[in-house]
């Protein structure tokens, strides 16, 4: 086992695998491939010990095509005022979430003990100690959860342990932020009454609530209602990149006060000061955000939240196999062994142990 096993706050690998299977190009998670960011052989090479495997439900193809046309026109007119994608219907979201989740469960079965969906902190720590890849089943957006929250209990019983209330579109539970740049995350209404009920039920069950993608009002609504640590699995510092997906200093201070956690997103557009996701970018931008947040809220409250398979990675990182380069860059920036253990895995274990019951 490496001295710095990496527990990562976010990836979209199950969506990528589902899309490939629907296109007739399905492949095993345990085969090495050059496409995408994560497979098992590259993960082992990069010291990736596991993390939050997100289930994200995209809009239907026709809706997405129509939205992208609308988005393109809006971006040409005013990139600071981009529309949100349309809301999803519950039945479609539930079917899609089940189909994507099946890939994670199939991978566990195929792994012969090399991958485990973890349900408590003891299992998580055992995986890290024994070289078993730990998968935390996460929903990125709660569209698959019904208004009565019955599905939440079913999914919890099956192993769901982390939930993002929204992706960047409206739901019956709350409102997300657009991908406009540069704008404040202080946009619109926060949680609905159903969203408040969802937060309370997650607290009761011990499901971690992910604040990534929520607008600022929603963030403060969760802070008021929840009794758990405040966590964003894949967000950065707004002071360094004025994307509404990033966290203001005031939000970071609240996370510090509540003994929470920030996973640093590797997406170029959330790292760069100019917000440009298409320009050549170094992984030192990740170090810049991690260092800023660590200095603001403490080295015990920051880690990785890559967004592998769901974002544009820095050119000199590329995929999960490149993670040792990031460790080397952090060491060069002054992070010692104790700090590296914390940001690579210990901080995530700590906040999950506090959250899960």
N, C-alpha and C positions, 0 to 999 in steps of 0.2 A: 504493500500500500504506500502511495506517495505521502510525503509529509504534509502536503497541502491538497487533500482531496477537495474538489470543487463542487459545492452544492449551489445550484443556479436557480435564480428566482423565476425564470420564465423561458419557455420555448413553445413553438407552434409546430413541432414535428408531427404530431398526430394529424393535424389538418393537411400537411404536406403529403403524408402517407395515404390519407384518405383520397385526396385528389389524384394521386398517382394510380391508386387502385381503380378509381372510377374511369380513368383514361386508358386502362388496360396495361399500365406500366408498373403495377404493384411489385414491391420488393420487400424482402425481409429486413427488419431493423438490424439484424445481425450480420448482414453482408455489407462490405465496404463499397461505397459509391462516391463519385466525385460531385454529384449534384446534391443540392441541399447543404445544410450545415451540420446535421447530427446523424450518425449511425453508430452502432456499438463499437466497431473497430476504431473509428476515429475518436470516439469518446474516451476509450481506454488510452489511446495515444496522448490525448490532451489532458488527462487527469480529471476528466469529468466524472464525478461520483454519483450524479443524479440531480434531481431538482423538481421544479413544478412543471408538469407536462400539461399544457393548457388545452382545453377544448373550446375553440372559438368557432362560432357559427357564422359563416359569411352570408350575405344577402343572396337571394336566388339570382341565377344568371341574368335573367331579363331585367330585374330590378337593378343589379349591379351595373349592367351596361348602360342603362338609362342614367343612373347616378353619375357614372364616370363622365359621360358627356356633359352633364350639368356641372360637374366639378371642374372640368377643363375650361368651360366658358367662364365660370366664376373666378378661376385662378388667373385667367388672362385679364379679367377686369379688375379684380382686387384680391390678392392673395391673403389679405388680412380678414376676409369675410367669406370663408368657404362654408358650404352647407354640410350638415350632418347627413350620413346615410339614413335611409328610411328604416323605421322600426320593423321588427320581425314578428310574424305570427307565431303563437305558442306551439301549435302542432308541428309546423315545419321545424322550428328550433329544437323541439324535443327529438324528432326523428333524426335530425342531423347530429345532435349531441350524442345520441346513442350510437350512431354509426361510427363517429370518430372515436368515442370511448372504447368501442370494441377493439380498435387497433392496439390500444394500450394493454387491454386485458389479454389479447392474443399474443402480444410480445412477451408478457409475463409468463404465459403458458409455454411459449416456444423457447424461453430462455434457459430452461433446465437449471433454474436457481441463480442465474446471473443477473436477473432483474426482478425487483419486488415492488409492488404497490404498497407503500407504507401507510399505516393508519394511526400510529402513535409514535412518540418521540423515542421510546426505547427501541422500537423496530428501526427507526431512522438511524440511531447511533450504532446499532448492531450492523447495519448495512455498511456504514462508513468504515467500521473497524474490520469488517470481513471482506471488503472488496466487492460487495454486491451493489449493483446500481439501484439507487433508491428513487422511485417514481412517486411524486405527490400528485394526486389527481386533482386538477384545478379547472374550474369553469371561468372563462374570460367573458363575462356577461351572463346575466341570470335569466335570459329569455326562455331557457328550457324549464324554468321553475314556474309552476302554476300559482295563481293568485292566493290559493289556500295553503300553499307551501307543503302540500302532500308530497310532491316530487322531491323536495329538499330532504325529507326524512328517508325516502327510498334510496336516493343517491348517497346519503350519508351512510346508510346501512351497507351499501356496496363498497364504500371506501372514499367518497368525496371528502376532502379535508381542507379545501381552499376555494374561495368564491369571490370573483370580481363582480360587483353589483351591476356595472355597466361596462360595455365597450364604448367606443365613441359614437353612440347613437342613442336615442331615447328608448326607455323601456317603461313598463308599468311600475318599476321600482325607483327610477331616478333618471338623471340626465348626464351625458358625457360631454367631453370637449371636442371641438372640431380639430382638424389638422392645419388650421390657419397659422400664419406666422408673419410677423411677431404680434401676439396678442396675449392678454392676461387670461388665466384660468377662471377668473371671476366672471362667469357667464351664466345667466339664467337661473332657473329654479334648481333646488337640490333634491333631496329624497321626497318621494311621495309617502303617504301614510302606509302603503304596502311596503315601501322600501324600509321604513322604520321598523315595521313588523319583521321584515326579513333579517335585519341586523340583529334584533333581539333574539330571534330564533337561532341564528348562527352562533351567537354567544352562548345560548343554552346548550346547543349540541357540541360546541367546541370546533366549529368550522372557522378557519381564519378568513377574515374579510380583507380583500385587496382593494386599496383605494386608487390604484392606477386607473386612468381614463375618466374618473369622476371629475365633475367641475368643482370649483372651490366651495360653493354653497353645500354641495353634497358631502365634501370632505368634512366640513364643520358640523354638518348634521350627524355624520357617523361619530365624530369625536364627542358630540354631546350625548348620543344614545348608547354607544358601545362601552362595555367595561373591559375590553381587551386591548392589548397593545395596538397602536396604529401602524399599519404596514402598507407600503407600496412596493410591489414585487418588481416593477420595471419602470422607474421614473428617475429623472435627473434634476439638476439644480437650475431653476428658472433664472437665477442671477447670472448664469454662464451661457444660457441658451433660452431665449424668450419664447419658448413653445408652451402652449397651454397644457401640454402633457407633462410638463415639468413642475417642480415644487417650489413655491416661494419660500423665502427665509422664514416667514411666519408659520407656514405649514411645517417646515423642517423643525422649527422650535417646538411645535406641538408634538411631533413624533418623538423628539428627545424627551419631552416631559412625560410622555406616556410609555416610555421605555420600548419604543417600536423599532422599525427597521426600514431601510431603503435599499432596494436592489437596483444597481446602476444599469441602465439600459444602454446597449452597445450601438443602437441605431444612429447612423450618422446625423440624421436630421434632428435628433434630440441632444446631440453632443456639440455640434459646431455652433459657434457664435452667430453665424449667418443663417443657420437652419437649413443649409443646402445638403440634401441627401445624395446628390449625384456627383459631388466633387471628391477627388481623391483625399482621403482622410486617414490619419494615423491613429493607432490605438492609444497613443499618449493623450488623446482627448478623453478616453475613459478614465485614465489616471487623474486628469485634471478635475473631472466631476467627483470622482471618489475621494480625492484629497480634500476638495472644498467641503463636501458633506461631512466627511470624518472630522474635519476641524470645527465644523459648525455644531454637530450633534454628538460626536464621540466615535472613536474607532469601534466601539461595541455595537454600533447601530447601522452599519453599512456593509453591503456585500455586492454580489453580482446578480444581475437580472437581465441576461443577455438579449433576449428576444430572438434567439437563433431560429431560423426557418420562418421568421415573420418580419424581418427588417433587413436593411442594407448595412452590412458589417464594415468596419474599418478595413482598408485594403491590405494592411500588413497583419491582420488577424485572420480574416476570411472565414474560418469555420472553427468547430470545436477543437480540432487538432492543434489550432494555433494558441490555445490558452496558456501554454508555458511561456510564450512571448509576453503575455500580459503580466504573468507573475514576475518575469525578469524586469519588466518596465516598472512595476511597483517597487521591487527591491531597489532598483536604481534610483527611484524617487525617495527612498528613505524608509520604506516599510520593512521592519525587521521580521523575524520568524514569528514572534508572538502576534504581531499585527496581521501577517499573512494568514495565519491559522484562523484568526477571527473573521477576516473578510471572505475567505474562501469557503468556510463551512460552519465555524463555531457560532457565529452570530445568528445564522438561520436556525440552527438547532435550538439555541436559547430562546428565540422568540416563538418558535413552534411549541416548545415544551411549556411555555407560559400560556399559550393560546389553546392548545388541544386539551380536552378533558377526557 
